[in-house]
Amino acid sequence: MRARLPFSISSCRSYSTRLPQKPRMRIKDPLANAPSATVTALPEDLTFIHRPPPSLESPVSYTTNPTSPLLRKAHPSGDAPLPPHLHKVAPKKPSISEEALAEMRRLRASDPTAYTRKRLAEQFDCTVAFVGRMAPLSKQAKRDALERREVEHEDARSRWGEKKAIVREIRKKRREFW
């Protein structure tokens, strides 16, 4: 009786697990092997190899030539119409006088809820960012505004559904581990 193997012969691997070793690539030196190169031995074991350019020079290839395409302007100078602007060019706002700045600061300090940055910007014909730089809120007023905003946000969050609230709590917990 023949002895039986615990596995079938067809399940044995019939190929190699790694590729055969390839000999190292030997790249020929392009300087030494160029047919048009002239090799000159210099003193102190130095070698000078000169290879002429692959094509002959043309008069246009020199940058000192005034007709060289390298020295031409990128676009022809003429009365060609320019393309329209992508965005509207904002007109320059006139500078504000010191008296107007003092008035802006006084109004902002007196009632920041009534005299917002946007309202003062419209009133004094300047940008909102300019009002924010020139008439900033006091630290206490800024703190009060942030607290008021946070109360409004909490009121809105209290009306969220259960799923959204759970996801928010998970996110808050994850942030603690950062």
Backbone as a printed PyTorch tensor [residue, N CA C, xyz], in Angstrom:
tensor([[[  0.8190,  -1.1740,   0.0000],
         [  0.0000,   0.0000,   0.0000],
         [  0.8790,   1.2600,   0.0000]],

        [[  0.4670,   2.2590,  -0.8000],
         [  1.2470,   3.4830,  -0.8880],
         [  0.9480,   4.4050,   0.2900]],

        [[  1.9790,   5.0790,   0.7740],
         [  1.7890,   6.0320,   1.8820],
         [  1.1120,   7.2810,   1.3400]],

        [[  0.2040,   7.7730,   2.0770],
         [ -0.5490,   8.9460,   1.6560],
         [  0.0020,  10.2170,   2.2990]],

        [[  0.1860,  11.2580,   1.4870],
         [  0.6520,  12.5450,   2.0020],
         [ -0.5170,  13.3090,   2.6180]],

        [[ -0.2630,  14.1220,   3.6500],
         [ -1.3530,  14.8660,   4.2780],
         [ -1.8930,  15.9980,   3.3990]],

        [[ -1.2310,  16.2850,   2.2860],
         [ -1.6920,  17.3390,   1.3860],
         [ -1.5820,  16.8370,  -0.0360]],

        [[ -2.3370,  17.4490,  -0.9200],
         [ -2.2740,  16.9900,  -2.3040],
         [ -1.1170,  17.6810,  -3.0130]],

        [[ -0.5960,  17.0600,  -4.0130],
         [  0.5480,  17.5950,  -4.7530],
         [  0.1570,  18.8890,  -5.4720]],

        [[ -1.0750,  18.9890,  -5.8730],
         [ -1.4920,  20.1940,  -6.6120],
         [ -1.4800,  21.4470,  -5.7360]],

        [[ -1.4950,  21.2660,  -4.4170],
         [ -1.4790,  22.4420,  -3.5550],
         [ -0.0680,  22.9280,  -3.2620]],

        [[  0.9510,  22.2430,  -3.7690],
         [  2.3460,  22.6890,  -3.5720],
         [  2.6770,  23.7840,  -4.5680]],

        [[  3.4880,  24.7020,  -4.1670],
         [  3.8900,  25.7950,  -5.0160],
         [  4.8800,  25.2900,  -6.0570]],

        [[  4.6920,  25.7190,  -7.3030],
         [  5.5900,  25.2780,  -8.3690],
         [  6.3790,  26.4420,  -8.9480]],

        [[  6.4460,  27.5330,  -8.2090],
         [  7.1790,  28.6930,  -8.6960],
         [  8.0270,  29.2600,  -7.5720]],

        [[  8.9900,  30.0940,  -7.9650],
         [  9.9020,  30.6790,  -6.9990],
         [  9.2210,  31.8500,  -6.2950]],

        [[  9.5860,  32.0750,  -5.0450],
         [  8.9660,  33.1670,  -4.2920],
         [  9.6550,  34.5050,  -4.5180]],

        [[ 10.8170,  34.5190,  -5.1200],
         [ 11.4800,  35.8000,  -5.3850],
         [ 12.0630,  35.8050,  -6.7820]],

        [[ 12.2550,  37.0000,  -7.2870],
         [ 12.7980,  37.1420,  -8.6380],
         [ 14.2890,  36.8410,  -8.6200]],

        [[ 14.8060,  36.3330,  -9.7280],
         [ 16.2550,  36.0640,  -9.7710],
         [ 17.0390,  37.3770,  -9.6800]],

        [[ 18.2440,  37.2980,  -9.1600],
         [ 19.0980,  38.4810,  -9.0230],
         [ 19.5000,  38.9910, -10.3920]],

        [[ 19.3350,  40.2920, -10.6140],
         [ 19.7170,  40.9120, -11.8680],
         [ 21.0790,  41.5620, -11.6880]],

        [[ 21.9520,  41.4730, -12.6690],
         [ 23.2560,  42.1390, -12.5080],
         [ 23.0770,  43.6590, -12.4540]],

        [[ 23.9810,  44.3150, -11.7710],
         [ 23.9230,  45.7630, -11.6120],
         [ 23.9830,  46.4640, -12.9620]],

        [[ 23.2120,  47.5840, -13.0860],
         [ 23.2410,  48.3240, -14.3360],
         [ 24.5470,  49.0890, -14.4460]],

        [[ 25.1910,  48.9680, -15.5790],
         [ 26.4340,  49.7040, -15.8040],
         [ 26.1670,  50.7530, -16.8740]],

        [[ 25.9370,  51.9870, -16.4260],
         [ 25.6450,  53.0740, -17.3500],
         [ 26.9630,  53.6070, -17.8900]],

        [[ 27.0250,  53.7290, -19.2030],
         [ 28.2500,  54.2350, -19.8180],
         [ 28.3280,  55.7410, -19.6100]],

        [[ 29.5270,  56.2400, -19.4240],
         [ 29.7480,  57.6630, -19.2130],
         [ 29.5020,  58.4000, -20.5200]],

        [[ 28.5130,  59.3020, -20.5780],
         [ 28.2160,  59.9870, -21.8400],
         [ 29.3490,  60.9080, -22.2880]],

        [[ 30.1430,  61.4180, -21.3310],
         [ 31.2500,  62.3030, -21.7150],
         [ 32.3610,  61.5260, -22.3970]],

        [[ 32.6970,  60.3930, -21.8280],
         [ 33.8090,  59.6100, -22.3640],
         [ 33.4260,  58.8840, -23.6540]],

        [[ 32.1680,  58.5490, -23.8430],
         [ 31.7570,  57.7410, -24.9870],
         [ 31.1590,  58.5440, -26.1330]],

        [[ 31.1150,  59.8660, -26.0500],
         [ 30.5670,  60.6700, -27.1390],
         [ 31.5270,  60.6320, -28.3190]],

        [[ 31.0340,  60.3370, -29.5290],
         [ 31.9460,  60.2360, -30.6810],
         [ 32.5330,  61.5820, -31.0960]],

        [[ 31.7900,  62.6820, -30.8240],
         [ 32.2820,  63.9920, -31.2520],
         [ 33.1170,  64.6890, -30.1800]],

        [[ 33.2910,  64.0750, -29.0210],
         [ 34.0150,  64.7140, -27.9250],
         [ 35.5150,  64.6690, -28.1690]],

        [[ 36.1830,  65.7730, -27.7960],
         [ 37.6540,  65.8040, -27.8640],
         [ 38.1670,  65.7960, -26.4360]],

        [[ 39.0480,  64.8630, -26.1520],
         [ 39.5800,  64.6900, -24.8050],
         [ 41.0100,  65.2130, -24.7940]],

        [[ 41.2920,  66.1280, -23.8480],
         [ 42.6270,  66.6950, -23.7230],
         [ 43.1160,  66.4430, -22.3050]],

        [[ 44.3050,  65.8510, -22.2080],
         [ 44.8880,  65.6020, -20.8860],
         [ 45.6130,  66.8610, -20.4390]],

        [[ 45.3280,  67.2960, -19.2150],
         [ 45.9470,  68.4840, -18.6440],
         [ 46.9140,  68.0630, -17.5510]],

        [[ 47.8180,  68.9500, -17.1560],
         [ 48.7230,  68.5780, -16.0660],
         [ 47.9580,  68.3500, -14.7530]],

        [[ 48.5940,  67.7160, -13.8150],
         [ 48.0520,  67.3890, -12.4910],
         [ 46.8620,  66.4410, -12.5920]],

        [[ 46.9330,  65.4740, -13.4950],
         [ 45.9260,  64.4200, -13.6560],
         [ 44.5160,  64.9610, -13.8880]],

        [[ 44.4100,  66.0310, -14.6520],
         [ 43.1020,  66.5760, -15.0090],
         [ 42.8100,  66.2530, -16.4610]],

        [[ 41.5450,  66.1270, -16.7950],
         [ 41.1300,  65.8430, -18.1640],
         [ 40.0930,  66.8740, -18.5730]],

        [[ 40.2840,  67.4600, -19.7520],
         [ 39.3340,  68.4180, -20.2940],
         [ 38.6130,  67.7530, -21.4540]],

        [[ 37.2750,  67.6570, -21.3430],
         [ 36.4700,  67.0410, -22.4000],
         [ 35.5900,  68.1270, -22.9910]],

        [[ 35.6880,  68.2980, -24.3060],
         [ 34.8750,  69.3010, -24.9870],
         [ 33.9590,  68.5880, -25.9720]],

        [[ 32.6610,  68.8730, -25.8480],
         [ 31.7000,  68.3320, -26.8030],
         [ 31.0180,  69.4990, -27.4870]],

        [[ 31.0050,  69.5350, -28.8060],
         [ 30.3080,  70.6180, -29.4990],
         [ 28.8010,  70.4520, -29.3170]],

        [[ 28.0410,  71.5670, -29.4390],
         [ 26.5910,  71.4460, -29.2950],
         [ 26.0030,  70.5420, -30.3800]],

        [[ 24.8610,  69.9240, -30.1210],
         [ 24.3030,  68.9840, -31.0920],
         [ 23.8900,  69.6380, -32.4090]],

        [[ 23.6070,  70.9350, -32.4140],
         [ 23.2630,  71.6160, -33.6580],
         [ 24.0820,  72.8960, -33.7440]],

        [[ 24.2370,  73.3920, -34.9360],
         [ 25.0020,  74.6150, -35.1300],
         [ 24.2310,  75.8130, -34.5870]],

        [[ 24.9820,  76.8290, -34.1760],
         [ 24.3500,  78.0370, -33.6660],
         [ 23.7230,  78.8020, -34.8170]],

        [[ 22.6070,  79.4350, -34.5200],
         [ 21.9980,  80.3080, -35.5100],
         [ 22.1540,  81.7390, -35.0050]],

        [[ 22.0640,  82.7000, -35.8790],
         [ 22.1930,  84.0860, -35.4050],
         [ 21.1170,  84.4590, -34.3760]],

        [[ 19.9910,  83.7680, -34.3750],
         [ 18.9000,  84.0860, -33.4740],
         [ 19.1840,  83.5570, -32.0670]],

        [[ 20.0710,  82.5800, -31.9300],
         [ 20.2780,  81.9350, -30.6410],
         [ 21.0910,  82.7840, -29.6710]],

        [[ 21.7600,  83.8250, -30.1490],
         [ 22.5340,  84.6770, -29.2560],
         [ 21.6250,  85.7240, -28.6070]],

        [[ 21.7600,  85.9120, -27.3090],
         [ 20.8970,  86.8760, -26.6210],
         [ 21.3270,  88.3090, -26.8710]],

        [[ 22.5550,  88.5330, -27.3450],
         [ 22.9990,  89.9060, -27.5870],
         [ 22.4270,  90.4540, -28.8850]],

        [[ 21.9210,  89.5930, -29.7370],
         [ 21.3420,  90.0210, -30.9970],
         [ 20.0200,  90.7280, -30.7090]],

        [[ 19.8170,  91.9630, -31.1800],
         [ 18.5840,  92.6710, -30.8550],
         [ 17.3280,  92.0080, -31.4400]],

        [[ 17.4890,  91.2110, -32.4840],
         [ 16.3210,  90.5550, -33.0730],
         [ 16.0500,  89.2030, -32.4320]],

        [[ 16.7750,  88.8820, -31.3680],
         [ 16.6030,  87.5850, -30.7170],
         [ 15.1970,  87.4630, -30.1290]],

        [[ 14.5610,  86.3070, -30.2860],
         [ 13.2320,  86.1370, -29.6910],
         [ 13.2810,  86.1420, -28.1680]],

        [[ 14.4620,  85.9230, -27.6050],
         [ 14.5920,  85.9420, -26.1520],
         [ 14.4880,  87.3530, -25.5850]],

        [[ 14.7910,  88.3590, -26.4330],
         [ 14.7400,  89.7390, -25.9730],
         [ 13.4410,  90.4430, -26.3510]],

        [[ 12.5840,  89.7910, -27.1070],
         [ 11.3200,  90.4180, -27.4880],
         [ 10.3910,  90.5260, -26.2830]],

        [[  9.4830,  91.4670, -26.3290],
         [  8.5020,  91.6220, -25.2530],
         [  7.5250,  90.4640, -25.2990]],

        [[  6.9470,  90.1680, -24.1470],
         [  6.0240,  89.0420, -24.0570],
         [  4.7620,  89.2800, -24.8690]],

        [[  4.2910,  90.5090, -24.9200],
         [  3.0870,  90.8310, -25.6870],
         [  3.3960,  92.0080, -26.5860]],

        [[  2.7970,  92.0500, -27.7420],
         [  3.0790,  93.1740, -28.6360],
         [  2.5170,  94.4690, -28.0620]],

        [[  3.2910,  95.5180, -28.2260],
         [  2.8250,  96.8210, -27.7160],
         [  1.9480,  97.4450, -28.7930]],

        [[  0.7720,  97.7670, -28.4360],
         [ -0.1640,  98.3700, -29.3910],
         [ -1.3910,  98.8370, -28.6590]],

        [[ -2.3630,  99.2360, -29.4260],
         [ -3.5950,  99.7130, -28.8310],
         [ -4.6440,  98.6140, -28.8180]],

        [[ -4.2140,  97.4030, -28.5180],
         [ -5.1550,  96.2940, -28.4410],
         [ -6.0030,  96.4560, -27.1900]],

        [[ -7.3020,  96.1880, -27.2790],
         [ -8.1530,  96.3470, -26.0840],
         [ -7.8320,  95.2850, -25.0410]],

        [[ -7.8030,  95.7160, -23.8070],
         [ -7.5250,  94.7960, -22.7050],
         [ -8.7970,  94.0620, -22.3130]],

        [[ -8.6610,  92.8530, -21.7640],
         [ -9.8540,  92.1340, -21.3120],
         [-10.4780,  92.8470, -20.1140]],

        [[-11.7620,  92.6230, -19.8580],
         [-12.4030,  93.3060, -18.7270],
         [-11.8910,  92.7790, -17.3980]],

        [[-12.0570,  93.5690, -16.3580],
         [-11.6420,  93.1670, -15.0170],
         [-12.4900,  91.9980, -14.5450]],

        [[-11.8600,  91.1000, -13.7650],
         [-12.6070,  89.9680, -13.2230],
         [-13.5430,  90.4100, -12.1130]],

        [[-13.0910,  91.3380, -11.2900],
         [-13.8840,  91.8260, -10.1680],
         [-14.0420,  93.3340, -10.3040]],

        [[-15.0790,  93.8460,  -9.6890],
         [-15.2590,  95.2950,  -9.6830],
         [-14.1240,  95.9360,  -8.9000]],

        [[-13.5970,  96.9900,  -9.4130],
         [-12.5550,  97.7250,  -8.7170],
         [-13.2370,  98.6260,  -7.6970]],

        [[-12.9390,  98.3700,  -6.4320],
         [-13.5810,  99.1420,  -5.3610],
         [-13.0160, 100.5590,  -5.3550]],

        [[-13.8890, 101.5530,  -5.3040],
         [-13.3740, 102.9290,  -5.2620],
         [-12.7010, 103.1910,  -3.9140]],

        [[-11.6650, 103.9970,  -3.9670],
         [-10.9380, 104.3390,  -2.7480],
         [-11.8220, 105.1910,  -1.8500]],

        [[-11.8940, 104.8020,  -0.5910],
         [-12.6660, 105.5780,   0.3750],
         [-11.8230, 106.7760,   0.8200]],

        [[-12.4360, 107.9100,   0.9880],
         [-11.6510, 109.0640,   1.4500],
         [-11.2230, 108.8550,   2.9030]],

        [[-10.0720, 109.4140,   3.2280],
         [ -9.5850, 109.2710,   4.5990],
         [-10.4760, 110.0620,   5.5480]],

        [[-10.5770, 109.5390,   6.7710],
         [-11.4830, 110.1400,   7.7490],
         [-10.6960, 111.1020,   8.6310]],

        [[-11.3090, 112.2350,   8.9640],
         [-10.6380, 113.2420,   9.7880],
         [-10.5680, 112.7750,  11.2450]],

        [[ -9.7310, 113.4460,  12.0090],
         [ -9.5650, 113.1120,  13.4320],
         [-10.8550, 113.3370,  14.2140]],

        [[-11.6110, 114.3880,  13.8500],
         [-12.8810, 114.6560,  14.5490],
         [-13.8780, 113.5190,  14.3030]],

        [[-13.9170, 113.0460,  13.0670],
         [-14.8410, 111.9470,  12.7350],
         [-14.4320, 110.6740,  13.4600]],

        [[-13.1140, 110.4380,  13.5610],
         [-12.6280, 109.2550,  14.2960],
         [-13.0120, 109.3280,  15.7760]],

        [[-12.8620, 110.5160,  16.3600],
         [-13.2290, 110.6950,  17.7720],
         [-14.7300, 110.4590,  17.9680]],

        [[-15.5340, 110.9400,  17.0230],
         [-16.9880, 110.7410,  17.0960],
         [-17.3270, 109.2520,  16.9700]],

        [[-16.6310, 108.5720,  16.0560],
         [-16.8610, 107.1360,  15.8620],
         [-16.5420, 106.3700,  17.1450]],

        [[-15.4220, 106.6890,  17.7720],
         [-15.0280, 106.0170,  19.0150],
         [-16.0310, 106.3030,  20.1370]],

        [[-16.5190, 107.5450,  20.2060],
         [-17.4710, 107.9140,  21.2460],
         [-18.7840, 107.1530,  21.0790]],

        [[-19.2800, 107.0850,  19.8350],
         [-20.5280, 106.3640,  19.5750],
         [-20.3830, 104.8690,  19.8820]],

        [[-19.2640, 104.3000,  19.4830],
         [-19.0370, 102.8640,  19.6950],
         [-18.9420, 102.5460,  21.1800]],

        [[-18.3040, 103.4260,  21.9380],
         [-18.1560, 103.1940,  23.3830],
         [-19.4770, 103.4290,  24.1180]],

        [[-20.3010, 104.3650,  23.6280],
         [-21.5410, 104.6900,  24.3380],
         [-22.5600, 103.5530,  24.2600]],

        [[-22.7560, 102.9750,  23.0710],
         [-23.7410, 101.8980,  22.9270],
         [-23.3070, 100.9470,  21.8040]],

        [[-22.5250,  99.9010,  22.1540],
         [-22.0090,  99.0050,  21.1100],
         [-23.0970,  98.1720,  20.4260]],

        [[-24.2310,  97.9520,  21.0930],
         [-25.2800,  97.1660,  20.4440],
         [-26.0170,  97.9910,  19.3990]],

        [[-26.1870,  99.2780,  19.6320],
         [-26.8700, 100.1470,  18.6610],
         [-25.9120, 100.5710,  17.5550]],

        [[-24.6750, 100.9300,  17.9360],
         [-23.6900, 101.3840,  16.9550],
         [-22.7260, 100.2370,  16.6550]],

        [[-23.1760,  99.3500,  15.7940],
         [-22.3490,  98.2050,  15.4060],
         [-21.3080,  98.6620,  14.3950]],

        [[-20.3670,  97.7580,  14.1040],
         [-19.3300,  98.0930,  13.1300],
         [-19.9450,  98.3890,  11.7670]],

        [[-20.9330,  97.5810,  11.3800],
         [-21.5550,  97.7700,  10.0760],
         [-22.2640,  99.1240,   9.9950]],

        [[-23.0050,  99.4690,  11.0330],
         [-23.7510, 100.7280,  11.0340],
         [-22.8010, 101.9260,  11.0020]],

        [[-21.7200, 101.8580,  11.7920],
         [-20.7460, 102.9610,  11.7890],
         [-20.0240, 103.0570,  10.4460]],

        [[-19.7500, 101.9080,   9.8190],
         [-19.0840, 101.9190,   8.5080],
         [-19.9690, 102.6090,   7.4740]],

        [[-21.2680, 102.3480,   7.5190],
         [-22.1830, 103.0140,   6.5840],
         [-22.2850, 104.5080,   6.8960]],

        [[-22.3140, 104.8260,   8.1730],
         [-22.4800, 106.2190,   8.5880],
         [-21.2670, 107.0610,   8.1960]],

        [[-20.0490, 106.5150,   8.3990],
         [-18.8370, 107.2880,   8.1360],
         [-18.2190, 106.9670,   6.7790]],

        [[-18.9030, 106.1620,   5.9700],
         [-18.4580, 105.8100,   4.6130],
         [-17.0410, 105.2210,   4.6220]],

        [[-16.8760, 104.1210,   5.3770],
         [-15.5960, 103.4190,   5.4160],
         [-15.8850, 101.9200,   5.5290]],

        [[-14.8560, 101.1060,   5.6420],
         [-15.0510,  99.6570,   5.6960],
         [-15.2990,  99.2080,   7.1380]],

        [[-15.8760,  98.0170,   7.2640],
         [-16.1570,  97.4430,   8.5780],
         [-14.8400,  97.1420,   9.3040]],

        [[-13.8450,  96.6600,   8.5570],
         [-12.5470,  96.3600,   9.1670],
         [-11.8910,  97.6320,   9.7150]],

        [[-12.0530,  98.7280,   8.9990],
         [-11.4800,  99.9960,   9.4590],
         [-12.1160, 100.4210,  10.7810]],

        [[-13.4390, 100.2650,  10.8900],
         [-14.1270, 100.6150,  12.1440],
         [-13.6190,  99.7090,  13.2610]],

        [[-13.4330,  98.4200,  12.9670],
         [-12.9340,  97.4910,  13.9750],
         [-11.5450,  97.8480,  14.4710]],

        [[-10.7050,  98.3920,  13.5780],
         [ -9.3490,  98.7840,  13.9870],
         [ -9.3310, 100.1110,  14.7290]],

        [[-10.1180, 101.0720,  14.2400],
         [-10.0540, 102.4200,  14.7980],
         [-10.9290, 102.6180,  16.0370]],

        [[-12.0140, 101.8670,  16.1410],
         [-12.9110, 102.0130,  17.2950],
         [-13.2280, 100.6320,  17.8700]],

        [[-12.2260,  99.9530,  18.4310],
         [-12.4850,  98.6050,  18.9580],
         [-13.3090,  98.6660,  20.2440]],

        [[-13.9640,  97.5610,  20.5360],
         [-14.7330,  97.4690,  21.7820],
         [-13.7850,  97.3370,  22.9610]],

        [[-14.2500,  97.7740,  24.1360],
         [-13.4520,  97.5660,  25.3370],
         [-13.4940,  96.0710,  25.6650]],

        [[-12.5470,  95.6130,  26.4780],
         [-12.4820,  94.1930,  26.8070],
         [-13.7580,  93.7160,  27.4910]],

        [[-14.3000,  94.5260,  28.3630],
         [-15.5220,  94.1560,  29.0820],
         [-16.7030,  94.0440,  28.1030]],

        [[-16.8180,  95.0070,  27.1930],
         [-17.9150,  94.9780,  26.2200],
         [-17.7840,  93.7770,  25.2890]],

        [[-16.5440,  93.4670,  24.9150],
         [-16.3070,  92.3130,  24.0520],
         [-16.6910,  91.0220,  24.7770]],

        [[-16.3350,  90.9380,  26.0580],
         [-16.6670,  89.7570,  26.8630],
         [-18.1770,  89.5990,  26.9820]],

        [[-18.8790,  90.7210,  27.2030],
         [-20.3440,  90.6880,  27.3020],
         [-20.9790,  90.2270,  25.9930]],

        [[-20.4530,  90.7160,  24.8830],
         [-20.9970,  90.3350,  23.5740],
         [-20.7920,  88.8390,  23.3190]],

        [[-19.6190,  88.3250,  23.6970],
         [-19.3500,  86.8890,  23.5130],
         [-20.2680,  86.0490,  24.3970]],

        [[-20.4950,  86.4910,  25.6260],
         [-21.4000,  85.7560,  26.5250],
         [-22.8230,  85.7550,  25.9700]],

        [[-23.2650,  86.9120,  25.4480],
         [-24.6020,  87.0040,  24.8670],
         [-24.7520,  86.0540,  23.6810]],

        [[-23.7130,  86.0160,  22.8390],
         [-23.7440,  85.1320,  21.6780],
         [-23.7720,  83.6650,  22.1080]],

        [[-22.9920,  83.3370,  23.1330],
         [-22.9480,  81.9570,  23.6300],
         [-24.2990,  81.5270,  24.1920]],

        [[-25.0060,  82.4540,  24.8790],
         [-26.3490,  82.1480,  25.4010],
         [-27.3120,  81.8690,  24.2400]],

        [[-27.2180,  82.6860,  23.1830],
         [-28.0760,  82.4570,  22.0110],
         [-27.7810,  81.0990,  21.3740]],

        [[-26.5010,  80.7520,  21.2890],
         [-26.1200,  79.4680,  20.6920],
         [-26.6130,  78.3040,  21.5450]],

        [[-26.4810,  78.4300,  22.8510],
         [-26.9590,  77.3600,  23.7450],
         [-28.4650,  77.1760,  23.6130]],

        [[-29.1940,  78.2930,  23.4570],
         [-30.6340,  78.2210,  23.2630],
         [-30.9520,  77.4430,  21.9770]],

        [[-30.2060,  77.7200,  20.9240],
         [-30.4240,  77.0080,  19.6580],
         [-30.0430,  75.5340,  19.7990]],

        [[-28.9650,  75.2430,  20.5280],
         [-28.5170,  73.8510,  20.6930],
         [-29.5090,  73.0370,  21.5170]],

        [[-30.2160,  73.7030,  22.4250],
         [-31.1750,  72.9690,  23.2560],
         [-32.3330,  72.4250,  22.4170]],

        [[-32.5690,  73.0160,  21.2610],
         [-33.6400,  72.5530,  20.3870],
         [-33.1790,  71.4800,  19.4050]],

        [[-31.9020,  71.0700,  19.4800],
         [-31.3950,  70.0350,  18.5880],
         [-32.0220,  68.6920,  18.9310]],

        [[-31.9550,  67.7810,  17.9820],
         [-32.4400,  66.4270,  18.2080],
         [-31.4500,  65.6220,  19.0410]],

        [[-31.8660,  64.4170,  19.4120],
         [-31.0320,  63.5700,  20.2850],
         [-29.7390,  63.1530,  19.5980]],

        [[-29.8560,  62.7550,  18.3230],
         [-28.6710,  62.2770,  17.5900],
         [-27.6120,  63.3640,  17.4780]],

        [[-28.0430,  64.5600,  17.1120],
         [-27.1130,  65.6830,  16.9320],
         [-26.4480,  66.0370,  18.2530]],

        [[-27.2010,  65.9800,  19.3360],
         [-26.6430,  66.2970,  20.6490],
         [-25.6070,  65.2510,  21.0580]],

        [[-25.8860,  63.9730,  20.7780],
         [-24.9310,  62.8950,  21.1200],
         [-23.6500,  63.0740,  20.3250]],

        [[-23.7840,  63.3380,  19.0520],
         [-22.5940,  63.5310,  18.2040],
         [-21.7800,  64.7170,  18.7160]],

        [[-22.4510,  65.7840,  19.1480],
         [-21.7510,  66.9620,  19.6720],
         [-20.9930,  66.6180,  20.9550]],

        [[-21.6190,  65.8370,  21.8240],
         [-20.9650,  65.4320,  23.0710],
         [-19.7540,  64.5510,  22.7960]],

        [[-19.8820,  63.6480,  21.8340],
         [-18.7480,  62.7730,  21.4670],
         [-17.5970,  63.6150,  20.9440]],

        [[-17.9320,  64.6090,  20.1040],
         [-16.8910,  65.4770,  19.5480],
         [-16.1970,  66.2680,  20.6450]],

        [[-16.9960,  66.7470,  21.6180],
         [-16.4380,  67.5090,  22.7330],
         [-15.4970,  66.6330,  23.5580]],

        [[-15.9040,  65.3730,  23.7940],
         [-15.0850,  64.4240,  24.5600],
         [-13.7800,  64.1270,  23.8180]],

        [[-13.8840,  63.9510,  22.4960],
         [-12.6980,  63.6660,  21.6800],
         [-11.7280,  64.8350,  21.7260]],

        [[-12.2720,  66.0780,  21.7320],
         [-11.4340,  67.2670,  21.7860],
         [-10.6410,  67.3490,  23.0790]],

        [[-11.1870,  66.8030,  24.1600],
         [-10.4870,  66.8280,  25.4540],
         [ -9.1920,  66.0120,  25.4000]],

        [[ -9.1530,  64.9800,  24.5560],
         [ -7.9850,  64.1010,  24.4850],
         [ -6.9220,  64.5850,  23.5110]],

        [[ -7.1350,  65.7300,  22.8570],
         [ -6.1360,  66.2490,  21.9180],
         [ -4.8850,  66.6240,  22.6350]]])
